[in-house]
Amino acid sequence: MKLKLHWYPEVVQRGTDPNVGAQMHQLTSAALISHDIYCEERYTSADGSVIAFLRNALGRMPGEELWVCNLRKGEVAAVNASLTGYPTSNLFNDALYFTGTGTASDQVLMRLDLKTFELDEVFDMRKCPDTRYPVGSISPDERYYIRNFRVNTQVWGLFRVDLRRGTWEVFHEHEDTCNPHPQFEPGKGEDILVQLNCGCVIDEEDNIITLVGEEGAKLYVIDKDGGNPRMLPVGKPHTPGVTGHECWVGDTGKVILTTGGGEIHLAAPGDEQSRLLWKGLPFMHISASVDGRYFLADDISNGRLYIGNIATGRLLPICDSGATCTSAQHSHPHAYMTPDNRFVIFNSDRTGLGQLWGAEIPAGLLEALDLPMQ
C-alpha cells in the first residue's frame, strides 16, 4: 500500500563548520531522541533525497519509531509506530527492510520504498527464532533476509528467510558469533560478512556481551548458503583486534574496518594481508560511499568526522559532529554519505538531546581527496 504521510518541518540551518566550510543542517529538532540507525550502511533513497531514522523518548529499543526526512524539503514524517531491531537497506535501490507493526502482529518484516513510500508486509517473523540483538541484512536481489539468534548457552546462529518461497531456515552456527552483524556483499550477494567475537560471554541477567578472550574480534565470510568460511587477514595475529565496525566497500568485494589503535584497514576474502589505509587517530565507526571511492570515520575522542579517499589515502576533517561519544548509541556519530555524495549524515547530542544532522560536502573537496599523495 502507498503510505499517506503527514510531513512536519524540523530542519534547521546551523551555519558553517570551520574545518572545510561544510554547511551544517540539523535535520531533526523535536523533543525526542532521533538517530540515524546503527550499523555501517546507508539508510536513504537511491538518489539521496530521503533518509530514514529512528526516534523515541529513550533513544533505544524497544519502542523506537521509524521516520523519514526529505532533505530537499526539510520535512520529516512518521512511517511505523514500533520496530524490533534495526532496519537494513539495499545499497543500490530504494528498499528498506524492517520488522515492525503490521496488520496482524508487531513482528512483521516489511519493505518500504524510500522513493514512492510504498509499504508491503513480506513475512510473518513470529515463525522465526527470537533475536537478542536484531541486526539483519537483505540480499541484493531481495530474495533472502538474514538475522542472528541464540541457539543455546554459548552457540549463536544465523537464520535465513526466503522471501520468494515464504520459508525460513537456520543456515549457520558458531560459538563465537554472539554479535555477528551479518552483511550481504551488496554486489553479487554470494558472500556474507560475519563478525567473530572471540571468547564472548553474555551475562544472563544483564544481557551484556563481555569479551574474555585475548584475541578480540575478527572477521570472516561465508557463502550465501552458510558454508565455505574464510577468515579475513584482520584481527590478531595480523592486526590489532577489530573494533566491531566494518562494512563492504560498494560492489568492490572489499571490506573496510577499524582496529584497536585507531587503524583503518582494507581487506578482501583471499588476501594474505590487509592494506593499512590510515593510522594515528582514535578512529572507531566506519562507512564507505556507495560508489566505493570514499570512507567516513570518526575520532571517538572528540566526535570529529573525517572523509578519506580509499585509493589515494588522502584524509580531511569534514566537520566537528558535537557528539559526546558516551555509552548511548545516539551519542555516537555513526556517519555515512548519501549516495549522491552530497551529504554526510550523522548523530549529534550537542544540543543535549540526540538529533540527526547533515553536513553538506563543499564543492571541490572530493576532487582534492582524489589527488595522489606526493
C-alpha positions as CSV (number, residue, x, y, z in Angstrom):
1,M,0.0,0.0,0.0
2,K,1.1,3.6,-0.6
3,L,1.5,5.5,2.6
4,K,-0.1,8.8,3.1
5,L,2.5,10.6,5.2
6,H,2.0,13.7,7.3
7,W,5.0,15.9,7.0
8,Y,6.3,18.3,9.6
9,P,9.1,21.0,9.2
10,E,12.0,20.2,11.5
11,V,15.2,21.0,9.6
12,V,17.2,24.0,11.0
13,Q,20.2,25.6,9.3
14,R,23.2,25.7,11.7
15,G,25.8,27.7,9.8
16,T,29.2,26.7,8.6
17,D,31.7,24.3,10.2
18,P,35.2,25.8,10.3
19,N,37.1,22.7,9.2
20,V,36.5,22.8,5.4
21,G,33.5,25.1,5.2
22,A,30.7,22.4,5.3
23,Q,27.2,23.8,5.6
24,M,25.6,22.3,8.7
25,H,21.9,21.2,8.9
26,Q,20.1,20.0,12.0
27,L,17.7,17.6,10.4
28,T,15.5,16.9,13.5
29,S,14.6,19.2,16.3
30,A,11.6,17.6,18.1
31,A,12.0,16.9,21.9
32,L,12.6,13.3,21.2
33,I,15.9,11.3,20.7
34,S,16.4,10.8,17.0
35,H,19.3,8.9,15.4
36,D,20.4,7.7,12.0
37,I,20.2,3.9,12.8
38,Y,23.1,1.7,13.9
39,C,25.4,-0.3,11.6
40,E,27.7,0.7,8.8
41,E,25.3,1.2,5.9
42,R,23.3,4.0,4.4
43,Y,19.6,4.4,5.0
44,T,18.5,6.6,2.1
45,S,16.7,6.5,-1.2
46,A,19.0,5.8,-4.1
47,D,19.1,9.5,-5.1
48,G,20.0,10.6,-1.6
49,S,16.9,12.8,-1.2
50,V,15.2,10.8,1.5
51,I,16.7,9.3,4.6
52,A,15.3,7.0,7.3
53,F,15.9,7.4,11.0
54,L,14.6,6.1,14.4
55,R,13.2,8.1,17.3
56,N,11.5,7.8,20.7
57,A,11.9,9.3,24.1
58,L,14.6,6.9,25.2
59,G,16.7,6.5,22.0
60,R,16.8,2.7,22.3
61,M,14.8,-0.4,21.8
62,P,12.1,-1.4,22.3
63,G,9.5,1.0,21.1
64,E,11.5,3.1,18.6
65,E,9.6,4.5,15.7
66,L,10.7,4.7,12.0
67,W,10.6,8.1,10.5
68,V,11.8,9.6,7.2
69,C,13.3,13.0,6.3
70,N,13.1,14.7,3.0
71,L,16.4,16.6,2.7
72,R,15.2,18.8,-0.2
73,K,12.0,19.9,1.5
74,G,13.3,20.0,5.1
75,E,10.4,17.9,6.4
76,V,10.0,14.7,8.5
77,A,7.2,12.1,8.7
78,A,6.4,9.0,10.7
79,V,6.3,5.6,9.0
80,N,5.8,2.9,11.6
81,A,4.9,3.1,15.3
82,S,7.2,0.4,16.7
83,L,10.2,-1.5,15.5
84,T,12.1,-4.6,16.6
85,G,15.8,-4.1,16.0
86,Y,17.4,-2.2,13.2
87,P,16.4,-1.7,9.6
88,T,18.6,-2.8,6.7
89,S,18.9,-1.3,3.2
90,N,19.6,-2.4,-0.3
91,L,22.7,-0.5,-1.3
92,F,21.7,0.2,-4.9
93,N,18.0,0.8,-4.8
94,D,15.3,2.4,-2.6
95,A,14.4,-0.6,-0.5
96,L,14.4,-0.5,3.3
97,Y,13.5,-3.7,5.3
98,F,12.5,-3.6,8.9
99,T,10.5,-5.6,11.5
100,G,7.6,-3.6,12.9
101,T,3.9,-3.4,13.5
102,G,1.8,-4.9,10.7
103,T,-1.9,-5.6,10.3
104,A,-1.9,-8.7,12.5
105,S,1.3,-8.5,14.6
106,D,4.1,-6.3,15.7
107,Q,6.6,-8.8,14.3
108,V,6.2,-8.4,10.6
109,L,9.0,-8.0,8.1
110,M,8.2,-5.0,5.9
111,R,9.6,-3.5,2.8
112,L,9.5,0.3,2.5
113,D,10.3,2.0,-0.8
114,L,12.0,5.3,0.2
115,K,11.2,6.9,-3.1
116,T,7.5,6.1,-3.6
117,F,6.6,5.3,0.1
118,E,5.0,2.0,-0.8
119,L,4.9,-0.2,2.2
120,D,4.5,-4.0,1.9
121,E,4.3,-6.7,4.5
122,V,6.5,-9.5,3.3
123,F,6.9,-12.1,6.1
124,D,5.5,-13.1,9.5
125,M,8.6,-13.0,11.7
126,R,6.7,-14.8,14.5
127,K,7.7,-18.0,12.8
128,C,11.4,-17.3,13.3
129,P,13.6,-17.5,16.5
130,D,13.6,-14.7,19.0
131,T,16.5,-12.4,18.4
132,R,18.5,-11.0,21.3
133,Y,20.2,-8.1,19.3
134,P,18.3,-8.0,16.0
135,V,20.6,-6.9,13.2
136,G,19.6,-8.1,9.7
137,S,20.7,-7.9,6.1
138,I,18.9,-8.2,2.8
139,S,20.5,-9.9,-0.3
140,P,21.0,-7.6,-3.4
141,D,18.2,-9.5,-5.3
142,E,16.0,-9.1,-2.2
143,R,15.3,-12.8,-2.0
144,Y,16.9,-13.5,1.3
145,Y,16.7,-11.7,4.6
146,I,19.1,-12.9,7.3
147,R,19.3,-12.3,11.1
148,N,21.1,-13.6,14.2
149,F,19.7,-15.6,17.1
150,R,20.9,-17.6,20.1
151,V,21.0,-21.3,19.6
152,N,21.9,-22.3,23.2
153,T,24.0,-21.1,26.1
154,Q,27.2,-20.4,24.1
155,V,26.3,-21.1,20.5
156,W,24.8,-18.5,18.2
157,G,23.4,-18.8,14.7
158,L,22.0,-17.1,11.6
159,F,18.7,-17.8,10.1
160,R,17.6,-17.0,6.6
161,V,14.1,-16.1,5.3
162,D,13.4,-17.0,1.7
163,L,11.0,-14.2,0.6
164,R,10.3,-15.9,-2.7
165,R,9.2,-19.2,-1.1
166,G,7.9,-17.9,2.1
167,T,10.1,-20.1,4.3
168,W,12.9,-19.8,6.8
169,E,15.8,-21.9,8.0
170,V,18.8,-21.9,10.2
171,F,21.8,-21.9,7.9
172,H,24.9,-21.1,10.0
173,E,26.1,-21.6,13.6
174,H,29.2,-20.7,15.5
175,E,30.2,-20.5,19.2
176,D,31.7,-17.0,18.9
177,T,29.2,-15.1,16.8
178,C,27.3,-13.5,19.7
179,N,27.4,-10.1,17.9
180,P,27.7,-11.1,14.2
181,H,26.4,-8.0,12.4
182,P,25.8,-10.1,9.2
183,Q,26.2,-8.2,5.9
184,F,25.4,-9.5,2.4
185,E,28.1,-8.5,-0.1
186,P,26.0,-5.8,-1.9
187,G,27.2,-6.5,-5.5
188,K,26.6,-10.2,-6.3
189,G,25.4,-11.2,-2.9
190,E,27.3,-14.5,-3.0
191,D,29.1,-13.9,0.3
192,I,28.1,-12.7,3.8
193,L,30.4,-10.9,6.2
194,V,30.3,-12.1,9.8
195,Q,31.9,-10.6,12.9
196,L,33.6,-13.1,15.2
197,N,33.9,-12.0,18.9
198,C,36.5,-14.5,20.2
199,G,35.7,-15.6,23.8
200,C,32.4,-13.6,24.1
201,V,30.1,-14.3,27.0
202,I,26.7,-13.0,27.7
203,D,25.6,-12.1,31.2
204,E,22.3,-13.8,31.5
205,E,20.9,-11.2,34.0
206,D,22.1,-8.1,32.3
207,N,22.1,-9.4,28.7
208,I,25.6,-7.8,28.1
209,I,28.4,-9.0,25.9
210,T,31.7,-9.5,27.6
211,L,34.9,-10.3,25.7
212,V,37.0,-12.6,27.8
213,G,39.4,-13.9,25.1
214,E,42.7,-12.4,24.3
215,E,42.2,-12.4,20.5
216,G,39.3,-9.9,20.5
217,A,37.2,-9.6,17.3
218,K,37.9,-10.9,13.9
219,L,36.0,-11.2,10.6
220,Y,35.2,-14.0,8.2
221,V,32.9,-14.5,5.2
222,I,30.6,-17.4,4.4
223,D,28.7,-18.1,1.2
224,K,25.0,-17.3,1.0
225,D,24.1,-20.9,2.0
226,G,26.2,-20.7,5.2
227,G,29.3,-22.7,4.1
228,N,32.8,-22.1,2.9
229,P,34.0,-20.0,5.8
230,R,37.1,-17.8,5.0
231,M,38.9,-15.7,7.5
232,L,39.9,-12.2,6.6
233,P,43.5,-11.2,7.5
234,V,42.4,-8.8,10.2
235,G,42.5,-9.1,13.9
236,K,45.3,-10.9,15.8
237,P,47.9,-12.0,14.7
238,H,47.6,-9.9,11.5
239,T,46.4,-6.6,13.0
240,P,45.2,-5.3,16.3
241,G,41.7,-6.6,17.3
242,V,38.8,-5.4,15.1
243,T,36.6,-2.8,16.9
244,G,33.4,-4.4,15.6
245,H,32.9,-1.6,13.0
246,E,33.2,-2.8,9.4
247,C,31.4,-2.8,6.1
248,W,31.6,-3.8,2.4
249,V,33.0,-1.1,0.1
250,G,30.3,-0.6,-2.6
251,D,30.4,-3.6,-5.0
252,T,34.3,-3.9,-4.9
253,G,34.2,-7.1,-2.9
254,K,36.5,-5.4,-0.3
255,V,35.8,-4.7,3.4
256,I,36.8,-1.6,5.3
257,L,37.2,-1.7,9.1
258,T,38.8,-0.1,12.1
259,T,41.0,-1.8,14.7
260,G,42.4,-1.1,18.1
261,G,44.9,1.8,18.0
262,G,42.7,3.7,15.6
263,E,43.9,1.9,12.4
264,I,41.7,1.8,9.2
265,H,42.3,-1.4,7.1
266,L,41.0,-2.7,3.8
267,A,40.8,-6.4,3.1
268,A,39.1,-8.9,0.8
269,P,38.5,-12.7,1.0
270,G,41.6,-14.4,-0.1
271,D,44.0,-11.6,0.7
272,E,47.2,-12.7,2.6
273,Q,47.3,-9.3,4.4
274,S,45.2,-6.2,4.7
275,R,46.1,-2.8,3.4
276,L,46.6,-0.2,6.1
277,L,44.8,3.0,5.0
278,W,45.4,5.3,8.0
279,K,46.8,5.3,11.5
280,G,47.3,7.9,14.1
281,L,43.9,9.0,15.3
282,P,41.4,7.0,17.6
283,F,39.1,6.1,14.7
284,M,36.1,3.9,15.6
285,H,33.0,3.9,13.4
286,I,33.5,3.5,9.7
287,S,31.4,3.6,6.5
288,A,32.0,3.7,2.7
289,S,30.4,5.6,-0.1
290,V,28.1,3.7,-2.4
291,D,30.5,4.2,-5.3
292,G,33.3,2.6,-3.3
293,R,35.6,5.6,-3.5
294,Y,35.4,7.2,-0.1
295,F,35.2,6.4,3.5
296,L,34.0,8.2,6.6
297,A,35.4,7.7,10.1
298,D,35.0,9.4,13.5
299,D,37.6,10.3,16.1
300,I,35.9,8.8,19.1
301,S,37.8,11.0,21.5
302,N,36.1,14.2,20.3
303,G,33.5,13.3,17.6
304,R,35.3,14.9,14.7
305,L,34.4,13.3,11.4
306,Y,36.9,12.6,8.6
307,I,36.4,11.8,5.0
308,G,39.1,9.9,3.0
309,N,39.8,8.5,-0.4
310,I,40.3,4.8,-0.4
311,A,42.6,4.8,-3.5
312,T,44.8,7.8,-2.6
313,G,44.8,7.6,1.2
314,R,44.1,11.3,1.5
315,L,42.1,12.3,4.5
316,L,40.5,15.6,5.7
317,P,38.2,16.5,8.6
318,I,34.7,17.2,7.2
319,C,33.2,18.6,10.4
320,D,33.0,18.5,14.2
321,S,29.9,16.5,15.0
322,G,29.5,17.7,18.5
323,A,28.7,14.1,19.6
324,T,29.8,13.3,23.1
325,C,30.6,9.6,22.2
326,T,29.4,8.2,25.5
327,S,27.8,4.8,26.1
328,A,24.5,5.8,24.5
329,Q,24.3,4.9,20.8
330,H,22.7,8.2,19.8
331,S,25.7,10.0,21.2
332,H,27.9,8.2,18.6
333,P,28.2,9.9,15.1
334,H,27.6,6.7,13.0
335,A,28.3,8.8,10.0
336,Y,27.5,7.8,6.4
337,M,27.5,9.5,3.0
338,T,24.3,9.8,0.9
339,P,24.5,8.0,-2.5
340,D,24.8,11.3,-4.4
341,N,28.0,12.1,-2.3
342,R,26.4,15.3,-1.3
343,F,25.7,15.0,2.4
344,V,27.3,13.3,5.4
345,I,24.6,12.1,7.7
346,F,25.4,11.7,11.4
347,N,24.2,11.8,15.0
348,S,24.9,14.6,17.5
349,D,23.8,15.3,21.0
350,R,25.4,18.8,21.1
351,T,22.0,20.3,21.9
352,G,21.7,18.0,24.9
353,L,19.4,15.6,23.1
354,G,20.3,13.2,20.4
355,Q,19.4,14.5,17.0
356,L,20.1,13.8,13.3
357,W,22.4,16.1,11.4
358,G,23.7,16.6,7.9
359,A,26.9,18.2,6.7
360,E,26.9,19.4,3.1
361,I,30.2,18.4,1.4
362,P,31.8,21.5,-0.1
363,A,32.4,21.7,-3.8
364,G,35.9,20.6,-4.7
365,L,36.6,18.6,-1.5
366,L,36.2,15.2,-3.0
367,E,38.2,16.2,-6.0
368,A,41.0,17.3,-3.7
369,L,40.9,13.9,-2.0
370,D,41.2,12.2,-5.4
371,L,44.7,13.7,-6.0
372,P,47.5,11.2,-5.4
373,M,49.7,11.6,-2.4
374,Q,53.1,13.3,-3.2
